[in-house]
Amino acid sequence: MRAKYDVVIVGGRVAGTSLAVHLTRRGMTVAIFDRAQLPGDTMSTHVIYPNTIARLERLDALDRIMAHRPPPLYTSWYHQNRMFVAPHTPEEGRDWALCIRRSTLDRHLLDCARESGAEVFDEAPVKALLGTGTEDDPVRGVVAEIDGKDVSIEAALVVGADGVSSMVAGLVGAKRERVMPTKTMLYYAYWVDVDTRNTQDFFFEPPWICAHFPADDSHHVVTMNGPVELRRGIPDLEAFYLERIGSIPQLWGRLSKARKVSNVRGTPRLEGFYRRQCGPGWLLSGDAAHFKHPASAQGIGDALHAAEALAPMIADNTYHEKYALWREEVSHDLYAFCEFLADVPTDEGMNQAMDILIHDPVAARAVVDIWSRSIAPWDALRMVPPMLRTAGPSPEAVLEKYRERTPALAESSSAA
């Protein structure tokens, strides 16, 4: 272990490991610290789209992941015995998505980081920063517990890639801002012995949405998404989850002979937010910097995208000027779309949307392309007027109400 690194990254999962690879390829010295034993499972979205698959290939991780045989997935929506299926617009020859468990994805990205030259210290929690992160006292390293001893490690830059509850953000006073409340919660479990198919299937049973994602190593992710205010009235989450997915014949028929091999995981706390992204000697990446409702399935993709964009900014020391502007540009429209995704569906709205999506394959592809970021959300929504009426006339109209939320308000909303 060195006494000083160019960059210390707090957090050894997707945001941290992918950034480490891009930085070491530029000749920088990098250390990663994580309090957990790596690799390991973590609560997460699972689906990645053609844009993110291409980024994994550029990290030299895709072939390793594909060895776990995740099936390529088109997207299908079901509602009242009607359905449509649509591919994505191809990127680098791929018009499909993948579902990857984090135990698989994190392991291979961690290997890529180590092989690129990054030093990784797991079960090594960062306990403090060297410096407070102000102009008068810039961050200049971390204090980490290694083998039971507190060790000071200097760095020109400390990156907080440590998730929504970022300790680094807390230490530098980067509070949640522009908080977007959610009306829905999300829970999931892993299953095996399910008939594998080449679609990710969404079953709309308002006010609930359940979904089935065939994943790697013959595992399957089955999700339950519904009104957040009902959570307090569910005393037995496992039983309720089974009852909910069992009420959908098309889904339960696939699971009747399957085995659930995990507990039900998830949370009702899915508020979106931004944080101030950087300051003297520090910056935030991944969910620590910006979080969207998981119905957008953008967490993994956003982390990999940020790593590619940040590495040159860090290398030429322009992140202070460029990073916040980049983040705003790439996240603005999709963050607005998350207000629509975090709402509760209705049968009337779904019927009107399905009338169009079933008969217009161009509109259907445009809508699923929102998730793969190959079309701006409102360009797709204009092809489906019922969705546009619900989502709002423009992203600017949606986000105006959140621009006025002060950091104090944001913290209060999140706590509530």
WOPE-V229620 format. One record per backbone hydrogen bond with DSSP energy under -0.5 kcal/mol. CO is the residue of the C=O (numbers start at 0). NH is the residue of the N-H. E is the energy in kcal/mol with one decimal. If there is no record, write none. Layout:
co | nh | e
CO | NH | E
CO | NH | E
This chain:
co | nh | e
2 | 153 | -2.3
4 | 155 | -1.4
5 | 156 | -0.9
6 | 30 | -1.9
7 | 9 | -0.5
7 | 158 | -3.0
8 | 10 | -0.8
8 | 32 | -2.6
9 | 160 | -2.4
12 | 16 | -3.2
13 | 17 | -2.1
14 | 18 | -1.3
15 | 19 | -2.1
16 | 20 | -2.0
17 | 21 | -1.9
18 | 22 | -2.3
19 | 23 | -2.7
20 | 24 | -2.0
22 | 25 | -1.1
22 | 27 | -1.8
23 | 26 | -2.0
28 | 5 | -0.7
28 | 6 | -2.1
29 | 118 | -2.3
30 | 8 | -3.2
31 | 120 | -2.9
32 | 10 | -3.0
33 | 123 | -2.9
35 | 37 | -0.6
35 | 122 | -2.3
45 | 99 | -2.3
47 | 97 | -2.4
48 | 51 | -0.9
48 | 52 | -2.6
49 | 53 | -2.0
50 | 54 | -1.1
51 | 55 | -2.2
52 | 56 | -1.8
53 | 57 | -1.8
54 | 58 | -1.1
55 | 60 | -2.6
55 | 61 | -0.9
56 | 59 | -1.6
60 | 64 | -1.9
61 | 65 | -3.0
62 | 66 | -1.1
64 | 67 | -2.1
65 | 68 | -1.9
67 | 216 | -3.5
72 | 96 | -2.8
73 | 199 | -3.1
74 | 85 | -2.5
75 | 201 | -2.4
76 | 83 | -1.4
77 | 203 | -2.8
78 | 81 | -1.2
81 | 78 | -2.7
83 | 76 | -1.7
85 | 74 | -2.4
90 | 93 | -1.3
93 | 90 | -2.1
94 | 87 | -2.7
96 | 72 | -2.4
97 | 47 | -2.9
97 | 99 | -0.5
100 | 103 | -0.9
100 | 104 | -2.4
101 | 105 | -2.7
102 | 106 | -0.6
103 | 107 | -1.8
104 | 108 | -2.2
105 | 109 | -2.3
106 | 110 | -2.0
107 | 111 | -2.2
108 | 112 | -2.2
109 | 113 | -2.4
110 | 114 | -2.8
111 | 115 | -1.6
112 | 116 | -0.6
112 | 117 | -2.1
113 | 116 | -1.2
118 | 31 | -3.1
119 | 121 | -0.5
120 | 33 | -2.1
124 | 126 | -0.5
124 | 144 | -2.6
127 | 142 | -2.8
128 | 130 | -0.9
129 | 139 | -3.4
129 | 140 | -0.5
132 | 279 | -0.6
136 | 131 | -0.8
136 | 132 | -2.0
136 | 133 | -1.2
139 | 154 | -2.1
140 | 129 | -2.5
141 | 143 | -0.5
141 | 152 | -2.9
142 | 126 | -3.1
142 | 127 | -1.4
143 | 145 | -0.7
143 | 150 | -3.2
145 | 148 | -1.6
148 | 145 | -3.1
150 | 143 | -2.7
152 | 141 | -2.5
153 | 4 | -2.2
156 | 7 | -2.5
157 | 159 | -0.5
157 | 282 | -1.8
158 | 9 | -3.2
158 | 160 | -0.9
159 | 284 | -2.4
162 | 165 | -1.4
165 | 169 | -1.6
166 | 170 | -2.3
167 | 171 | -1.9
168 | 172 | -0.6
168 | 173 | -2.6
169 | 172 | -0.6
172 | 174 | -1.2
176 | 273 | -2.4
178 | 180 | -0.7
179 | 271 | -2.2
182 | 227 | -2.5
184 | 225 | -1.1
185 | 266 | -1.8
186 | 223 | -3.0
187 | 264 | -3.3
188 | 221 | -2.2
189 | 260 | -2.2
189 | 261 | -0.6
190 | 219 | -2.0
191 | 258 | -2.1
197 | 73 | -2.3
198 | 200 | -0.6
198 | 213 | -0.5
199 | 75 | -2.5
200 | 202 | -0.5
200 | 211 | -2.2
201 | 77 | -3.0
201 | 203 | -0.7
202 | 204 | -0.8
202 | 209 | -2.2
204 | 207 | -2.6
207 | 204 | -2.7
208 | 224 | -2.4
209 | 202 | -3.6
210 | 222 | -2.2
211 | 200 | -2.1
212 | 220 | -2.7
214 | 217 | -0.6
215 | 218 | -2.0
218 | 214 | -3.0
219 | 190 | -2.4
219 | 221 | -0.5
220 | 212 | -3.0
221 | 188 | -1.5
222 | 210 | -1.4
223 | 186 | -2.3
224 | 208 | -2.6
225 | 184 | -2.7
226 | 229 | -1.4
227 | 230 | -1.6
229 | 232 | -1.1
230 | 233 | -1.8
232 | 234 | -0.7
234 | 236 | -0.6
235 | 239 | -2.4
236 | 240 | -2.8
237 | 241 | -2.0
238 | 242 | -2.3
239 | 243 | -2.8
240 | 244 | -2.5
241 | 245 | -1.9
242 | 246 | -0.8
243 | 246 | -0.8
244 | 247 | -1.3
246 | 248 | -0.7
247 | 250 | -0.8
247 | 251 | -3.2
248 | 252 | -2.2
250 | 253 | -1.3
250 | 254 | -0.8
251 | 254 | -0.7
251 | 255 | -1.2
253 | 194 | -0.6
254 | 257 | -1.4
258 | 191 | -2.2
258 | 260 | -0.6
264 | 187 | -3.0
266 | 185 | -1.7
267 | 269 | -1.2
271 | 179 | -2.2
272 | 290 | -2.4
273 | 176 | -3.1
276 | 283 | -2.7
278 | 281 | -1.9
279 | 138 | -2.3
280 | 157 | -2.1
281 | 278 | -2.4
282 | 159 | -3.1
284 | 287 | -1.2
285 | 288 | -1.4
285 | 289 | -1.7
288 | 274 | -2.0
290 | 272 | -1.8
292 | 295 | -2.4
293 | 296 | -1.7
297 | 301 | -3.5
298 | 302 | -1.8
299 | 303 | -2.2
300 | 304 | -2.4
301 | 305 | -2.7
302 | 306 | -1.9
303 | 307 | -1.8
304 | 308 | -2.1
305 | 309 | -3.3
306 | 310 | -1.8
307 | 311 | -0.7
308 | 312 | -0.8
309 | 313 | -3.0
310 | 314 | -2.6
311 | 315 | -2.1
312 | 317 | -2.6
312 | 318 | -1.0
313 | 316 | -0.9
317 | 320 | -0.7
317 | 321 | -2.4
318 | 322 | -1.9
321 | 325 | -2.5
322 | 326 | -2.7
323 | 327 | -2.3
324 | 328 | -2.2
325 | 329 | -2.5
326 | 330 | -1.7
327 | 331 | -1.8
330 | 334 | -2.6
331 | 335 | -1.7
332 | 336 | -1.9
333 | 337 | -1.4
334 | 338 | -0.6
335 | 338 | -1.3
335 | 339 | -0.6
336 | 339 | -0.6
336 | 340 | -1.8
337 | 341 | -2.3
339 | 342 | -1.2
341 | 182 | -1.9
345 | 349 | -2.4
346 | 350 | -2.7
347 | 351 | -2.1
348 | 352 | -2.3
349 | 353 | -3.0
350 | 354 | -1.9
351 | 355 | -0.9
352 | 355 | -0.8
352 | 356 | -2.6
353 | 357 | -2.3
354 | 358 | -0.5
355 | 359 | -1.5
359 | 363 | -2.3
360 | 364 | -2.4
361 | 365 | -2.2
362 | 366 | -2.4
363 | 367 | -2.1
364 | 368 | -2.0
365 | 369 | -0.6
366 | 369 | -1.2
367 | 370 | -0.9
367 | 371 | -0.7
368 | 372 | -0.6
368 | 373 | -1.5
368 | 374 | -0.7
369 | 372 | -1.0
375 | 378 | -0.9
375 | 379 | -1.6
376 | 380 | -2.6
377 | 381 | -1.5
379 | 382 | -1.7
380 | 383 | -1.6
380 | 387 | -0.6
383 | 386 | -1.2
383 | 387 | -1.8
384 | 388 | -2.6
385 | 389 | -1.3
386 | 390 | -2.6
387 | 391 | -2.4
393 | 397 | -1.6
394 | 398 | -2.6
395 | 399 | -1.4
397 | 400 | -0.6
398 | 401 | -1.0
398 | 402 | -1.4
399 | 403 | -0.6
401 | 404 | -1.4
403 | 405 | -0.6
404 | 177 | -0.8
405 | 409 | -2.6
406 | 410 | -2.5
407 | 411 | -2.1
408 | 412 | -2.7
409 | 413 | -2.4
410 | 414 | -2.2
411 | 415 | -2.0
